[in-house]
Structure formats: structure tokens, C-alpha cells
Amino acid sequence: ALEKGLRFAIREGGHTVGAGAVTEIIE
């Protein structure tokens, strides 16, 4: 789950690094 969150965050530009990772964990 962390890998997917990190990848999504990197795609956004690094600003959603925390939000993306948190979202993946919550899901």
C-alpha cells in the first residue's frame, strides 16, 4: 500500500506525498 501511495504522490508533484500515502493506508 505504501508503494502505491508513494507513486501517486510523486505523480502529483510531492505535495500529496502525505495525503496520497494516508489515503492508501485508510483504504
CHARMM-style PDB file with segment names, atoms N, HN, CA, C and O in Angstrom:
ATOM      1  N   ALA     1       0.852  -1.203   0.000  1.00  0.00      PROA
ATOM      2  CA  ALA     1       0.000   0.000   0.000  1.00  0.00      PROA
ATOM      3  C   ALA     1       0.886   1.251   0.000  1.00  0.00      PROA
ATOM      4  O   ALA     1       0.571   2.252  -0.645  1.00  0.00      PROA
ATOM      5  N   LEU     2       1.980   1.174   0.724  1.00  0.00      PROA
ATOM      6  HN  LEU     2       2.236   0.361   1.248  1.00  0.00      PROA
ATOM      7  CA  LEU     2       2.868   2.347   0.792  1.00  0.00      PROA
ATOM      8  C   LEU     2       3.452   2.656  -0.587  1.00  0.00      PROA
ATOM      9  O   LEU     2       3.545   3.815  -0.991  1.00  0.00      PROA
ATOM     10  N   GLU     3       3.840   1.606  -1.295  1.00  0.00      PROA
ATOM     11  HN  GLU     3       3.764   0.665  -0.967  1.00  0.00      PROA
ATOM     12  CA  GLU     3       4.429   1.819  -2.628  1.00  0.00      PROA
ATOM     13  C   GLU     3       3.442   2.547  -3.536  1.00  0.00      PROA
ATOM     14  O   GLU     3       3.807   3.503  -4.220  1.00  0.00      PROA
ATOM     15  N   LYS     4       2.204   2.094  -3.539  1.00  0.00      PROA
ATOM     16  HN  LYS     4       1.907   1.317  -2.983  1.00  0.00      PROA
ATOM     17  CA  LYS     4       1.192   2.734  -4.395  1.00  0.00      PROA
ATOM     18  C   LYS     4       1.015   4.199  -3.980  1.00  0.00      PROA
ATOM     19  O   LYS     4       0.968   5.083  -4.835  1.00  0.00      PROA
ATOM     20  N   GLY     5       0.916   4.455  -2.687  1.00  0.00      PROA
ATOM     21  HN  GLY     5       0.954   3.737  -1.992  1.00  0.00      PROA
ATOM     22  CA  GLY     5       0.745   5.831  -2.216  1.00  0.00      PROA
ATOM     23  C   GLY     5       1.917   6.708  -2.642  1.00  0.00      PROA
ATOM     24  O   GLY     5       1.724   7.826  -3.118  1.00  0.00      PROA
ATOM     25  N   LEU     6       3.124   6.197  -2.468  1.00  0.00      PROA
ATOM     26  HN  LEU     6       3.281   5.288  -2.081  1.00  0.00      PROA
ATOM     27  CA  LEU     6       4.301   6.991  -2.826  1.00  0.00      PROA
ATOM     28  C   LEU     6       4.284   7.303  -4.321  1.00  0.00      PROA
ATOM     29  O   LEU     6       4.576   8.427  -4.729  1.00  0.00      PROA
ATOM     30  N   ARG     7       3.948   6.322  -5.119  1.00  0.00      PROA
ATOM     31  HN  ARG     7       3.712   5.408  -4.788  1.00  0.00      PROA
ATOM     32  CA  ARG     7       3.940   6.523  -6.587  1.00  0.00      PROA
ATOM     33  C   ARG     7       2.912   7.611  -6.918  1.00  0.00      PROA
ATOM     34  O   ARG     7       3.205   8.524  -7.690  1.00  0.00      PROA
ATOM     35  N   PHE     8       1.747   7.521  -6.357  1.00  0.00      PROA
ATOM     36  HN  PHE     8       1.508   6.780  -5.730  1.00  0.00      PROA
ATOM     37  CA  PHE     8       0.695   8.508  -6.649  1.00  0.00      PROA
ATOM     38  C   PHE     8       1.151   9.905  -6.211  1.00  0.00      PROA
ATOM     39  O   PHE     8       0.924  10.895  -6.906  1.00  0.00      PROA
ATOM     40  N   ALA     9       1.791   9.957  -5.055  1.00  0.00      PROA
ATOM     41  HN  ALA     9       1.975   9.152  -4.490  1.00  0.00      PROA
ATOM     42  CA  ALA     9       2.272  11.239  -4.530  1.00  0.00      PROA
ATOM     43  C   ALA     9       3.299  11.842  -5.490  1.00  0.00      PROA
ATOM     44  O   ALA     9       3.226  13.024  -5.827  1.00  0.00      PROA
ATOM     45  N   ILE    10       4.239  11.035  -5.919  1.00  0.00      PROA
ATOM     46  HN  ILE    10       4.299  10.075  -5.646  1.00  0.00      PROA
ATOM     47  CA  ILE    10       5.278  11.531  -6.833  1.00  0.00      PROA
ATOM     48  C   ILE    10       4.617  12.085  -8.105  1.00  0.00      PROA
ATOM     49  O   ILE    10       5.094  13.058  -8.689  1.00  0.00      PROA
ATOM     50  N   ARG    11       3.546  11.468  -8.509  1.00  0.00      PROA
ATOM     51  HN  ARG    11       3.159  10.678  -8.034  1.00  0.00      PROA
ATOM     52  CA  ARG    11       2.874  11.903  -9.761  1.00  0.00      PROA
ATOM     53  C   ARG    11       2.281  13.294  -9.538  1.00  0.00      PROA
ATOM     54  O   ARG    11       2.343  14.142 -10.428  1.00  0.00      PROA
ATOM     55  N   GLU    12       1.731  13.524  -8.405  1.00  0.00      PROA
ATOM     56  HN  GLU    12       1.680  12.835  -7.681  1.00  0.00      PROA
ATOM     57  CA  GLU    12       1.112  14.825  -8.131  1.00  0.00      PROA
ATOM     58  C   GLU    12       2.178  15.928  -8.103  1.00  0.00      PROA
ATOM     59  O   GLU    12       1.922  17.059  -8.519  1.00  0.00      PROA
ATOM     60  N   GLY    13       3.359  15.592  -7.615  1.00  0.00      PROA
ATOM     61  HN  GLY    13       3.567  14.673  -7.278  1.00  0.00      PROA
ATOM     62  CA  GLY    13       4.435  16.590  -7.584  1.00  0.00      PROA
ATOM     63  C   GLY    13       5.114  16.633  -6.221  1.00  0.00      PROA
ATOM     64  O   GLY    13       5.995  17.463  -5.996  1.00  0.00      PROA
ATOM     65  N   GLY    14       4.713  15.745  -5.305  1.00  0.00      PROA
ATOM     66  HN  GLY    14       3.997  15.071  -5.488  1.00  0.00      PROA
ATOM     67  CA  GLY    14       5.352  15.719  -3.997  1.00  0.00      PROA
ATOM     68  C   GLY    14       4.487  16.399  -2.938  1.00  0.00      PROA
ATOM     69  O   GLY    14       4.712  16.197  -1.745  1.00  0.00      PROA
ATOM     70  N   HSD    15       3.521  17.186  -3.340  1.00  0.00      PROA
ATOM     71  HN  HSD    15       3.338  17.350  -4.309  1.00  0.00      PROA
ATOM     72  CA  HSD    15       2.671  17.879  -2.358  1.00  0.00      PROA
ATOM     73  C   HSD    15       1.682  16.898  -1.728  1.00  0.00      PROA
ATOM     74  O   HSD    15       1.325  17.030  -0.557  1.00  0.00      PROA
ATOM     75  N   THR    16       1.250  15.929  -2.505  1.00  0.00      PROA
ATOM     76  HN  THR    16       1.540  15.822  -3.456  1.00  0.00      PROA
ATOM     77  CA  THR    16       0.280  14.952  -1.995  1.00  0.00      PROA
ATOM     78  C   THR    16       0.992  13.712  -1.453  1.00  0.00      PROA
ATOM     79  O   THR    16       0.377  12.654  -1.321  1.00  0.00      PROA
ATOM     80  N   VAL    17       2.264  13.833  -1.143  1.00  0.00      PROA
ATOM     81  HN  VAL    17       2.764  14.693  -1.249  1.00  0.00      PROA
ATOM     82  CA  VAL    17       3.016  12.673  -0.637  1.00  0.00      PROA
ATOM     83  C   VAL    17       2.319  12.134   0.610  1.00  0.00      PROA
ATOM     84  O   VAL    17       2.093  10.929   0.721  1.00  0.00      PROA
ATOM     85  N   GLY    18       1.981  13.008   1.535  1.00  0.00      PROA
ATOM     86  HN  GLY    18       2.164  13.987   1.444  1.00  0.00      PROA
ATOM     87  CA  GLY    18       1.341  12.562   2.779  1.00  0.00      PROA
ATOM     88  C   GLY    18      -0.114  12.182   2.529  1.00  0.00      PROA
ATOM     89  O   GLY    18      -0.564  11.127   2.977  1.00  0.00      PROA
ATOM     90  N   ALA    19      -0.842  13.023   1.825  1.00  0.00      PROA
ATOM     91  HN  ALA    19      -0.476  13.880   1.462  1.00  0.00      PROA
ATOM     92  CA  ALA    19      -2.259  12.750   1.564  1.00  0.00      PROA
ATOM     93  C   ALA    19      -2.398  11.452   0.786  1.00  0.00      PROA
ATOM     94  O   ALA    19      -3.222  10.607   1.134  1.00  0.00      PROA
ATOM     95  N   GLY    20      -1.613  11.285  -0.249  1.00  0.00      PROA
ATOM     96  HN  GLY    20      -0.943  11.971  -0.532  1.00  0.00      PROA
ATOM     97  CA  GLY    20      -1.706  10.070  -1.072  1.00  0.00      PROA
ATOM     98  C   GLY    20      -1.412   8.829  -0.242  1.00  0.00      PROA
ATOM     99  O   GLY    20      -2.149   7.845  -0.299  1.00  0.00      PROA
ATOM    100  N   ALA    21      -0.323   8.881   0.535  1.00  0.00      PROA
ATOM    101  HN  ALA    21       0.276   9.680   0.581  1.00  0.00      PROA
ATOM    102  CA  ALA    21       0.057   7.719   1.343  1.00  0.00      PROA
ATOM    103  C   ALA    21      -1.037   7.439   2.371  1.00  0.00      PROA
ATOM    104  O   ALA    21      -1.427   6.287   2.564  1.00  0.00      PROA
ATOM    105  N   VAL    22      -1.528   8.474   3.024  1.00  0.00      PROA
ATOM    106  HN  VAL    22      -1.211   9.410   2.868  1.00  0.00      PROA
ATOM    107  CA  VAL    22      -2.558   8.300   4.047  1.00  0.00      PROA
ATOM    108  C   VAL    22      -3.811   7.689   3.422  1.00  0.00      PROA
ATOM    109  O   VAL    22      -4.424   6.794   4.003  1.00  0.00      PROA
ATOM    110  N   THR    23      -4.183   8.165   2.261  1.00  0.00      PROA
ATOM    111  HN  THR    23      -3.685   8.892   1.789  1.00  0.00      PROA
ATOM    112  CA  THR    23      -5.384   7.655   1.590  1.00  0.00      PROA
ATOM    113  C   THR    23      -5.244   6.165   1.328  1.00  0.00      PROA
ATOM    114  O   THR    23      -6.179   5.398   1.557  1.00  0.00      PROA
ATOM    115  N   GLU    24      -4.074   5.757   0.847  1.00  0.00      PROA
ATOM    116  HN  GLU    24      -3.315   6.381   0.661  1.00  0.00      PROA
ATOM    117  CA  GLU    24      -3.858   4.337   0.544  1.00  0.00      PROA
ATOM    118  C   GLU    24      -3.982   3.514   1.820  1.00  0.00      PROA
ATOM    119  O   GLU    24      -4.598   2.448   1.806  1.00  0.00      PROA
ATOM    120  N   ILE    25      -3.415   3.983   2.904  1.00  0.00      PROA
ATOM    121  HN  ILE    25      -2.914   4.849   2.915  1.00  0.00      PROA
ATOM    122  CA  ILE    25      -3.453   3.241   4.174  1.00  0.00      PROA
ATOM    123  C   ILE    25      -4.901   3.137   4.667  1.00  0.00      PROA
ATOM    124  O   ILE    25      -5.331   2.078   5.123  1.00  0.00      PROA
ATOM    125  N   ILE    26      -5.639   4.229   4.573  1.00  0.00      PROA
ATOM    126  HN  ILE    26      -5.290   5.089   4.202  1.00  0.00      PROA
ATOM    127  CA  ILE    26      -7.030   4.235   5.052  1.00  0.00      PROA
ATOM    128  C   ILE    26      -7.858   3.245   4.238  1.00  0.00      PROA
ATOM    129  O   ILE    26      -8.682   2.512   4.784  1.00  0.00      PROA
ATOM    130  N   GLU    27      -7.628   3.233   2.929  1.00  0.00      PROA
ATOM    131  HN  GLU    27      -6.958   3.828   2.485  1.00  0.00      PROA
ATOM    132  CA  GLU    27      -8.404   2.328   2.062  1.00  0.00      PROA
ATOM    133  C   GLU    27      -8.039   0.894   2.379  1.00  0.00      PROA
ATOM    134  OT1 GLU    27      -8.575  -0.029   1.766  1.00  0.00      PROA
TER     135      GLU     27
END
